[in-house]
Amino acid sequence: MINWDEVFREGRWFHFTGITPAISEGAAATCLEAVQTAKRKNLVVSCDLNYRKNLWKWGKSAGEVMPELVKNCDIILGNEEDAERVFGIKPEKGDVASGKVEHAGYESVCIRLKENFPGAKKIVITLRGSINADHNTWSGIMYNGERFFRAPVYQITDIVDRVGAGDAFMGGLIYGIISYTDDDQKALNFAVAASCLKHTIHGDFNMVSVAEVEQLMKGDISGRVVR
């Protein structure tokens, strides 16, 4: 139904989330077709695992569908729980309810994802610690197959709206990887800072400028978000 060759004619990057294949069998098949075409045409392919249990109602589970999609990805993103819920990969340690999420506990998750999907060039996990409804810690970790990169841990107080924070992270990561070539640390830091600022904005759109994100990246070492 879709002429993917025409759709991707001037494309350089294709991104999808786990929400699309969860909607229906047809959506899953279309998503796979898009991913395979994008890969064949040498586009960068990225995925946010974005597990939503209430959407997987059409007959197959995420664990049955997602591996075939994710194996074509160059960049894999998930939150601190997605890898476990989709692929059964648990962190060595880390309790999000404690308000403290340790980067080291999720290094093993990155390694196992890389083992399962050796074609992936970067594995990225967002790390949220829930102190209470208005106060979260926020960070991220990236594994490029050789090195781990850890972002600063931000203290986000007086949260306005968490909706869209994951999308803001992925958008920031894509921007960072394209803009800060060969600087994975800066790309990760940009993604975390961008999504931090999203918590201060009503609605699901991250209405911030690159300058605002980079200003936060240069902020004090406490990582406290000020807006």
DODRENRO-927799 format. One record per residue: chain; residue number from 1; x, y, z of N, C-alpha, C in turn; residue in three letters. Coordinates in steps of 0.02 Angstrom, whole numbers. Example, Ala and Ser with C-alpha at 12.3 -4.5 7.8 and 13.67 -1.06 7.14 Angstrom:
// residues 2
 chaine num   n_px   n_py   n_pz  ca_px  ca_py  ca_pz   c_px   c_py   c_pz residu
      A   1    660   -284    390    615   -225    390    660   -165    390    Ala
      A   2    642   -112    354    684    -53    357    645      2    394    Ser
This chain:
// residues 227
 chaine num   n_px   n_py   n_pz  ca_px  ca_py  ca_pz   c_px   c_py   c_pz residu
      A   1     41    -61      0      0      0      0     42     63      0    Met
      A   2    104     57     23    148    115     29    209    105    -14    Ile
      A   3    226    154    -53    285    152    -95    345    175    -52    Asn
      A   4    375    128    -17    428    147     30    489    174     -6    Trp
      A   5    503    151    -66    560    178   -104    551    253   -115    Asp
      A   6    490    273   -129    476    345   -138    477    382    -71    Glu
      A   7    449    351    -21    448    383     46    519    397     70    Val
      A   8    564    349     59    632    355     85    681    384     34    Phe
      A   9    656    410    -20    700    432    -75    753    481    -52    Arg
      A  10    735    529    -10    783    577     15    795    569     91    Glu
      A  11    776    512    116    781    501    188    852    484    210    Gly
      A  12    865    497    274    929    478    303    920    441    369    Arg
      A  13    860    446    399    849    415    464    776    394    468    Trp
      A  14    763    333    493    696    309    505    689    288    577    Phe
      A  15    639    316    611    628    300    682    557    272    691    His
      A  16    551    221    733    486    195    750    485    179    825    Phe
      A  17    426    169    853    420    151    923    381     86    929    Thr
      A  18    385     56    987    349     -6   1000    274      2   1003    Gly
      A  19    250     64   1002    178     75   1003    147     54    936    Ile
      A  20    181     68    880    152     53    814    137    -21    805    Thr
      A  21    185    -67    814    169   -138    804    121   -165    856    Pro
      A  22    112   -130    912     65   -153    964     -7   -142    944    Ala
      A  23    -19    -96    898    -88    -76    882   -127   -131    847    Ile
      A  24    -96   -164    798   -131   -217    760    -81   -259    722    Ser
      A  25   -103   -316    697    -60   -358    657    -40   -322    593    Glu
      A  26    -87   -285    564    -72   -248    502    -21   -194    514    Gly
      A  27    -28   -159    571     21   -107    587     90   -136    598    Ala
      A  28     92   -195    630    156   -228    642    189   -248    575    Ala
      A  29    149   -275    529    176   -297    465    200   -237    424    Ala
      A  30    163   -182    427    183   -122    391    247    -92    420    Thr
      A  31    251    -93    486    311    -68    519    373   -109    499    Cys
      A  32    365   -175    497    420   -218    478    442   -204    406    Leu
      A  33    393   -195    362    408   -179    292    448   -114    287    Glu
      A  34    427    -64    326    462      0    325    533     -7    351    Ala
      A  35    541    -43    406    607    -52    436    654    -88    388    Val
      A  36    631   -142    357    673   -180    311    693   -139    250    Gln
      A  37    646    -99    225    662    -56    168    713     -3    187    Thr
      A  38    702     29    245    749     80    268    819     51    277    Ala
      A  39    822     -9    304    887    -41    314    920    -56    247    Lys
      A  40    882    -80    200    908    -96    134    934    -33     99    Arg
      A  41    903     24    112    924     86     81    975    124    122    Lys
      A  42   1002     90    173   1057    116    214   1039    179    254    Asn
      A  43    975    185    273    956    237    321    976    215    391    Leu
      A  44    989    262    434    996    246    505    926    226    531    Val
      A  45    922    170    565    858    147    592    861    147    668    Val
      A  46    814    181    699    812    183    772    744    162    798    Ser
      A  47    744    138    860    682    115    890    679    135    964    Cys
      A  48    622    157    986    607    165   1057    562    106   1074    Asp
      A  49    584     62   1118    546      1   1134    476     18   1159    Leu
      A  50    469     68   1200    405     98   1218    350     46   1230    Asn
      A  51    360      2   1278    312    -51   1291    249    -25   1324    Tyr
      A  52    191    -42   1295    126    -24   1322     83    -87   1325    Arg
      A  53     78   -117   1383     45   -183   1388    -28   -181   1366    Lys
      A  54    -62   -126   1376   -133   -122   1359   -146   -118   1284    Asn
      A  55    -94   -109   1244   -103   -106   1171    -93   -174   1137    Leu
      A  56    -56   -219   1170    -41   -283   1138   -100   -331   1147    Trp
      A  57   -152   -322   1107   -214   -361   1114   -233   -400   1051    Lys
      A  58   -191   -398    999   -212   -427    935   -191   -499    925    Trp
      A  59   -159   -529    974   -145   -601    968    -74   -621    980    Gly
      A  60    -26   -575    970     44   -590    983     71   -542   1035    Lys
      A  61    121   -565   1071    151   -523   1123    208   -482   1094    Ser
      A  62    230   -433   1133    287   -392   1112    349   -436   1104    Ala
      A  63    357   -485   1147    414   -529   1144    417   -571   1081    Gly
      A  64    359   -583   1050    356   -621    988    368   -577    926    Glu
      A  65    350   -513    931    351   -470    872    413   -425    869    Val
      A  66    432   -398    926    484   -347    925    554   -371    903    Met
      A  67    575   -433    919    643   -453    898    656   -446    824    Pro
      A  68    608   -464    782    618   -460    709    625   -387    687    Glu
      A  69    591   -342    722    597   -270    706    662   -242    732    Leu
      A  70    678   -258    794    736   -227    827    802   -251    797    Val
      A  71    803   -311    769    866   -336    742    892   -294    684    Lys
      A  72    849   -253    655    869   -209    600    889   -139    624    Asn
      A  73    890   -128    689    902    -61    716    976    -46    728    Cys
      A  74    994     16    713   1060     42    730   1062     71    800    Asp
      A  75   1006    100    821   1000    132    886    939    102    922    Ile
      A  76    949     77    983    895     49   1022    888     90   1087    Ile
      A  77    829    116   1099    815    154   1159    761    120   1200    Leu
      A  78    769    121   1266    717     96   1310    722    131   1377    Gly
      A  79    669    126   1417    674    152   1484    699     98   1531    Asn
      A  80    698    112   1595    728     64   1643    689     -1   1649    Glu
      A  81    629     -5   1618    589    -65   1624    574    -99   1557    Glu
      A  82    584    -65   1501    564    -92   1436    599   -157   1419    Asp
      A  83    664   -161   1431    702   -221   1411    676   -283   1448    Ala
      A  84    656   -273   1510    629   -330   1548    561   -350   1522    Glu
      A  85    518   -302   1509    450   -317   1488    445   -344   1418    Arg
      A  86    492   -323   1374    489   -347   1304    533   -409   1294    Val
      A  87    593   -408   1322    641   -462   1308    660   -504   1370    Phe
      A  88    633   -487   1428    648   -525   1488    718   -513   1516    Gly
      A  89    748   -456   1498    815   -439   1521    810   -394   1582    Ile
      A  90    831   -419   1639    825   -381   1701    891   -349   1721    Lys
      A  91    889   -290   1752    950   -258   1776    978   -295   1836    Pro
      A  92   1043   -289   1846   1074   -321   1904   1050   -291   1969    Glu
      A  93   1038   -226   1968   1012   -192   2028    980   -127   2006    Lys
      A  94    939   -100   2049    906    -36   2034    833    -40   2051    Gly
      A  95    810      7   2092    741     10   2114    716     80   2099    Asp
      A  96    674     86   2047    652    153   2027    610    186   2082    Val
      A  97    577    146   2123    535    174   2175    576    205   2232    Ala
      A  98    639    186   2236    682    213   2289    703    284   2276    Ser
      A  99    695    307   2213    716    374   2195    788    376   2172    Gly
      A 100    823    320   2176    893    318   2154    900    262   2102    Lys
      A 101    924    280   2044    936    231   1991   1011    231   1976    Val
      A 102   1043    175   1987   1115    170   1978   1131    152   1905    Glu
      A 103   1175    191   1874   1195    176   1805   1223    106   1799    His
      A 104   1265     87   1847   1301     24   1843   1254    -36   1839    Ala
      A 105   1196    -30   1871   1149    -85   1871   1120   -100   1802    Gly
      A 106   1125    -52   1757   1095    -59   1690   1147    -72   1636    Tyr
      A 107   1210    -75   1655   1262    -92   1606   1251   -163   1580    Glu
      A 108   1230   -207   1624   1219   -277   1603   1161   -281   1554    Ser
      A 109   1111   -238   1562   1055   -236   1516   1079   -216   1446    Val
      A 110   1121   -165   1445   1148   -142   1380   1189   -197   1347    Cys
      A 111   1230   -232   1386   1271   -285   1358   1229   -341   1330    Ile
      A 112   1177   -361   1366   1135   -416   1342   1094   -395   1281    Arg
      A 113   1072   -333   1279   1037   -310   1218   1084   -311   1158    Leu
      A 114   1146   -291   1169   1195   -292   1116   1209   -364   1093    Lys
      A 115   1211   -411   1140   1221   -481   1123   1162   -508   1082    Glu
      A 116   1102   -488   1101   1042   -510   1065   1035   -478    997    Asn
      A 117   1059   -415    992   1053   -377    929   1121   -348    911    Phe
      A 118   1165   -391    886   1234   -370    873   1241   -315    820    Pro
      A 119   1190   -305    779   1194   -252    729   1185   -183    757    Gly
      A 120   1160   -178    818   1148   -113    848   1215    -78    864    Ala
      A 121   1219    -15    846   1280     23    858   1279     59    925    Lys
      A 122   1218     75    949   1212    109   1013   1150     83   1049    Lys
      A 123   1159     67   1113   1105     47   1157   1099    103   1209    Ile
      A 124   1038    129   1217   1028    186   1262    969    172   1308    Val
      A 125    978    187   1372    925    177   1421    915    240   1461    Ile
      A 126    852    263   1465    836    319   1509    827    293   1579    Thr
      A 127    849    331   1627    847    310   1697    809    361   1739    Leu
      A 128    750    341   1761    708    384   1803    703    354   1874    Arg
      A 129    715    395   1923    703    376   1992    645    417   2019    Gly
      A 130    595    384   2046    535    419   2070    539    429   2145    Ser
      A 131    554    490   2165    554    507   2236    482    520   2259    Ile
      A 132    446    561   2220    374    568   2228    346    594   2162    Asn
      A 133    281    610   2161    249    630   2098    279    694   2069    Ala
      A 134    305    736   2112    331    801   2090    407    804   2085    Asp
      A 135    441    752   2108    514    753   2111    541    686   2085    His
      A 136    575    690   2028    608    631   1999    681    646   1987    Asn
      A 137    722    593   1988    789    599   1962    787    575   1889    Thr
      A 138    832    600   1848    829    586   1776    899    583   1748    Trp
      A 139    914    529   1712    980    522   1682    975    472   1624    Ser
      A 140   1032    448   1601   1033    400   1547   1101    369   1541    Gly
      A 141   1103    312   1506   1166    277   1494   1167    254   1422    Ile
      A 142   1226    255   1391   1234    233   1322   1292    183   1318    Met
      A 143   1283    132   1277   1335     83   1264   1345     78   1189    Tyr
      A 144   1406     88   1166   1419     85   1094   1455     21   1073    Asn
      A 145   1454    -28   1116   1487    -91   1102   1557    -95   1128    Gly
      A 146   1585    -37   1146   1653    -35   1174   1656      3   1240    Glu
      A 147   1618     58   1244   1620    101   1303   1550    116   1328    Arg
      A 148   1547    130   1393   1486    155   1423   1492    230   1434    Phe
      A 149   1437    265   1422   1434    337   1434   1377    350   1482    Phe
      A 150   1390    389   1534   1340    404   1584   1326    479   1584    Arg
      A 151   1262    496   1581   1242    566   1584   1239    590   1656    Ala
      A 152   1241    656   1667   1231    681   1735   1162    661   1761    Pro
      A 153   1156    657   1827   1091    642   1858   1059    708   1877    Val
      A 154   1002    722   1847    966    784   1861    913    774   1914    Tyr
      A 155    904    823   1957    850    824   2006    794    868   1977    Gln
      A 156    740    836   1955    684    873   1926    631    882   1979    Ile
      A 157    624    942   2004    575    957   2056    517    997   2027    Thr
      A 158    460    993   2059    400   1029   2036    384   1012   1963    Asp
      A 159    378    948   1949    364    924   1881    297    952   1857    Ile
      A 160    297    979   1797    236   1005   1766    200    951   1726    Val
      A 161    237    915   1684    206    865   1641    259    816   1616    Asp
      A 162    251    752   1633    298    701   1611    283    675   1541    Arg
      A 163    222    687   1516    202    661   1451    247    688   1397    Val
      A 164    274    644   1356    318    665   1301    391    667   1318    Gly
      A 165    409    652   1381    479    655   1401    522    604   1363    Ala
      A 166    494    545   1352    531    494   1314    541    514   1242    Gly
      A 167    490    543   1212    497    567   1143    546    625   1139    Asp
      A 168    545    668   1190    593    723   1192    664    697   1198    Ala
      A 169    673    643   1235    739    612   1241    761    586   1173    Phe
      A 170    717    549   1139    737    520   1075    750    573   1024    Met
      A 171    708    625   1023    720    680    976    787    714    990    Gly
      A 172    801    723   1054    866    753   1073    924    708   1055    Gly
      A 173    914    643   1063    968    595   1047    983    596    972    Leu
      A 174    930    595    931    940    597    859    977    661    839    Ile
      A 175    954    717    867    988    781    853   1060    778    875    Tyr
      A 176   1072    751    935   1140    749    962   1186    706    920    Gly
      A 177   1162    647    899   1204    603    859   1221    634    792    Ile
      A 178   1172    669    762   1185    701    697   1230    762    705    Ile
      A 179   1220    800    758   1255    864    766   1324    857    797    Ser
      A 180   1331    810    844   1394    802    880   1427    737    857    Tyr
      A 181   1446    736    795   1475    676    764   1535    651    805    Thr
      A 182   1535    587    818   1591    555    854   1598    579    925    Asp
      A 183   1546    607    955   1547    627   1025   1485    598   1059    Asp
      A 184   1488    534   1075   1430    500   1104   1411    530   1172    Asp
      A 185   1461    551   1210   1446    580   1275   1404    644   1268    Gln
      A 186   1422    687   1222   1385    749   1213   1316    735   1185    Lys
      A 187   1310    687   1140   1245    669   1113   1198    644   1168    Ala
      A 188   1224    602   1212   1184    577   1268   1166    633   1315    Leu
      A 189   1214    676   1331   1200    732   1376   1146    778   1348    Asn
      A 190   1148    789   1283   1098    832   1251   1028    801   1258    Phe
      A 191   1023    736   1246    959    701   1251    931    706   1321    Ala
      A 192    973    695   1371    950    697   1440    928    768   1460    Val
      A 193    968    818   1440    951    887   1457    887    909   1422    Ala
      A 194    879    890   1359    819    909   1321    757    879   1354    Ala
      A 195    761    816   1373    702    784   1403    690    809   1474    Ser
      A 196    743    831   1509    733    862   1574    690    924   1568    Cys
      A 197    706    965   1519    668   1027   1510    595   1013   1492    Leu
      A 198    583    958   1457    514    940   1439    470    933   1501    Lys
      A 199    498    911   1556    459    903   1618    431    969   1644    His
      A 200    457   1024   1619    435   1090   1643    382   1121   1597    Thr
      A 201    358   1084   1548    315   1111   1496    249   1072   1493    Ile
      A 202    193   1107   1491    128   1075   1482    123   1046   1411    His
      A 203     89    989   1405     79    959   1339    136    912   1321    Gly
      A 204    129    880   1263    177    828   1244    230    852   1195    Asp
      A 205    234    917   1182    283    943   1135    338    981   1173    Phe
      A 206    400    967   1156    456    996   1193    476   1063   1163    Asn
      A 207    442   1116   1185    452   1182   1156    512   1218   1187    Met
      A 208    571   1193   1172    633   1224   1195    679   1233   1135    Val
      A 209    727   1277   1143    776   1289   1090    839   1250   1103    Ser
      A 210    879   1242   1052    944   1209   1060    986   1247   1111    Val
      A 211    983   1313   1109   1022   1354   1155   1002   1341   1228    Ala
      A 212    937   1332   1241    914   1318   1309    941   1250   1333    Glu
      A 213    939   1202   1288    964   1135   1306   1038   1138   1321    Val
      A 214   1076   1170   1277   1148   1174   1287   1166   1215   1349    Glu
      A 215   1124   1264   1367   1135   1302   1428   1128   1257   1489    Gln
      A 216   1078   1214   1488   1069   1167   1544   1128   1119   1547    Leu
      A 217   1153   1098   1489   1210   1053   1487   1272   1085   1520    Met
      A 218   1275   1151   1519   1332   1186   1550   1319   1205   1623    Lys
      A 219   1262   1183   1649   1240   1205   1715   1282   1177   1772    Gly
      A 220   1258   1191   1833   1296   1170   1892   1299   1095   1897    Asp
      A 221   1346   1070   1936   1359    998   1939   1304    960   1975    Ile
      A 222   1260    995   2010   1205    961   2043   1154    935   1992    Ser
      A 223   1154    965   1932   1107    944   1882   1036    967   1896    Gly
      A 224   1026   1016   1940    959   1038   1955    931   1078   1896    Arg
      A 225    868   1063   1878    837   1095   1821    806   1161   1843    Val
      A 226    827   1215   1812    799   1281   1826    771   1309   1762    Val
      A 227    708   1333   1765    676   1360   1705    632   1419   1724    Arg
